[in-house]
């Protein structure tokens, strides 16, 4: 250990998995932030809420540092998205979870300190639709999207949208695997090789903005669905339960995070929810997943949702 370096023992002993080393002065600064976050977590958990909070890898960050670390630098505006998904009338199952239908959902990944959530939502969805169609689950490259998809209004670690990433894959003639184009977690030059493309998009299906029933239809009948929404500070320490918030907006112009809906259900008390795969590693939330209230366009989750049609 370098002279003057100090391990944040409190964070490490409480979390057991976030080994961080700080200079002494920085350690005390982080300890103050950690203590305040712990106080807010305890205050929330003492109240009557549908979800609980817990310590995680973000607990020594301020909410602003958290935002800059993992969220889109500028909120994305999905208002131009035109719906092309055609819903049926149902009926639909009361509970859907694509993780339990077969080997159709890849393991939770970790975007690190890069606003690349949109790439993980994109690959997660294309991985699933391809696996559902072929029976083969491939792990696809987020880094290719970071490096190569700028012509489709995506901006690497600064942000993008899954629908625009699907368009890139469609017109670029494919996406490479994670093994052939591994994740670095920062912007780099494009190294796409068409001969190594492993997954392809025939077309992009957008669900009409605010049509949450359309999302239910797609997830129930077809496949997981990518969507964006607004993350605010009260989501940072989500641990388990059904997330709901009065802090976030539900408009198309405040989207700052993209994830993957892999199913839906309802609590014993009848509260409907989405089952959502995040990209902050398995130490966050419910082993990398979270539940969020369904049917109210919570935090704008129905503002821009989409999925690709795979090409073989």
Secondary structure in CASP SS format (residue, H / E / C, confidence):
PFRMAT SS
TARGET T0000
AUTHOR 0000-0000-0000
METHOD secondary structure of the structure
MODEL  1
X C 1.00
X C 1.00
X C 1.00
X C 1.00
X E 1.00
X E 1.00
X E 1.00
X C 1.00
X H 1.00
X H 1.00
X H 1.00
X H 1.00
X H 1.00
X H 1.00
X H 1.00
X C 1.00
X C 1.00
X C 1.00
X C 1.00
X C 1.00
X E 1.00
X E 1.00
X E 1.00
X H 1.00
X H 1.00
X H 1.00
X H 1.00
X H 1.00
X H 1.00
X H 1.00
X H 1.00
X H 1.00
X H 1.00
X H 1.00
X H 1.00
X H 1.00
X H 1.00
X H 1.00
X H 1.00
X H 1.00
X H 1.00
X H 1.00
X H 1.00
X H 1.00
X H 1.00
X C 1.00
X C 1.00
X C 1.00
X C 1.00
X C 1.00
X E 1.00
X E 1.00
X E 1.00
X C 1.00
X C 1.00
X C 1.00
X C 1.00
X C 1.00
X C 1.00
X C 1.00
X C 1.00
X C 1.00
X H 1.00
X H 1.00
X H 1.00
X H 1.00
X H 1.00
X H 1.00
X H 1.00
X H 1.00
X C 1.00
X C 1.00
X C 1.00
X C 1.00
X C 1.00
X E 1.00
X C 1.00
X C 1.00
X C 1.00
X C 1.00
X C 1.00
X C 1.00
X C 1.00
X C 1.00
X C 1.00
X C 1.00
X C 1.00
X C 1.00
X C 1.00
X C 1.00
X C 1.00
X C 1.00
X C 1.00
X C 1.00
X C 1.00
X E 1.00
X E 1.00
X H 1.00
X H 1.00
X H 1.00
X C 1.00
X C 1.00
X C 1.00
X C 1.00
X C 1.00
X C 1.00
X C 1.00
X C 1.00
X C 1.00
X E 1.00
X C 1.00
X C 1.00
X C 1.00
X C 1.00
X C 1.00
X C 1.00
X H 1.00
X H 1.00
X H 1.00
X H 1.00
X H 1.00
X H 1.00
X H 1.00
X H 1.00
X H 1.00
X H 1.00
X H 1.00
X H 1.00
X H 1.00
X H 1.00
X H 1.00
X H 1.00
X H 1.00
X H 1.00
X C 1.00
X C 1.00
X C 1.00
X C 1.00
X C 1.00
X E 1.00
X C 1.00
X H 1.00
X H 1.00
X H 1.00
X H 1.00
X H 1.00
X H 1.00
X H 1.00
X C 1.00
X H 1.00
X H 1.00
X H 1.00
X C 1.00
X C 1.00
X C 1.00
X H 1.00
X H 1.00
X H 1.00
X C 1.00
X C 1.00
X C 1.00
X H 1.00
X H 1.00
X H 1.00
X H 1.00
X H 1.00
X H 1.00
X H 1.00
X H 1.00
X H 1.00
X H 1.00
X H 1.00
X C 1.00
X C 1.00
X E 1.00
X C 1.00
X E 1.00
X C 1.00
X C 1.00
X C 1.00
X C 1.00
X C 1.00
X C 1.00
X C 1.00
X C 1.00
X C 1.00
X C 1.00
X C 1.00
X C 1.00
X C 1.00
X C 1.00
X C 1.00
X C 1.00
X H 1.00
X H 1.00
X H 1.00
X C 1.00
X C 1.00
X E 1.00
X E 1.00
X E 1.00
X E 1.00
X E 1.00
X E 1.00
X E 1.00
X E 1.00
X E 1.00
X C 1.00
X C 1.00
X C 1.00
X C 1.00
X H 1.00
X H 1.00
X H 1.00
X H 1.00
X H 1.00
X H 1.00
X H 1.00
X H 1.00
X H 1.00
X H 1.00
X C 1.00
X C 1.00
X C 1.00
X E 1.00
X E 1.00
X E 1.00
X E 1.00
X E 1.00
X C 1.00
X C 1.00
X C 1.00
X H 1.00
X H 1.00
X H 1.00
X C 1.00
X C 1.00
X E 1.00
X E 1.00
X E 1.00
X E 1.00
X E 1.00
X E 1.00
X C 1.00
X C 1.00
X C 1.00
X C 1.00
X C 1.00
X C 1.00
X C 1.00
X C 1.00
X C 1.00
X C 1.00
X C 1.00
X E 1.00
X C 1.00
X E 1.00
X E 1.00
X E 1.00
X E 1.00
X E 1.00
X E 1.00
X E 1.00
X E 1.00
X E 1.00
X E 1.00
X C 1.00
X C 1.00
X C 1.00
X C 1.00
X C 1.00
X E 1.00
X E 1.00
X E 1.00
X E 1.00
X E 1.00
X E 1.00
X C 1.00
X C 1.00
X E 1.00
X C 1.00
X C 1.00
X C 1.00
X C 1.00
X C 1.00
X E 1.00
X C 1.00
X C 1.00
X E 1.00
X E 1.00
X E 1.00
X E 1.00
X E 1.00
X C 1.00
X C 1.00
X C 1.00
X C 1.00
X H 1.00
X H 1.00
X H 1.00
X C 1.00
X C 1.00
X C 1.00
X E 1.00
X E 1.00
X E 1.00
X E 1.00
X E 1.00
X E 1.00
X E 1.00
X E 1.00
X C 1.00
END
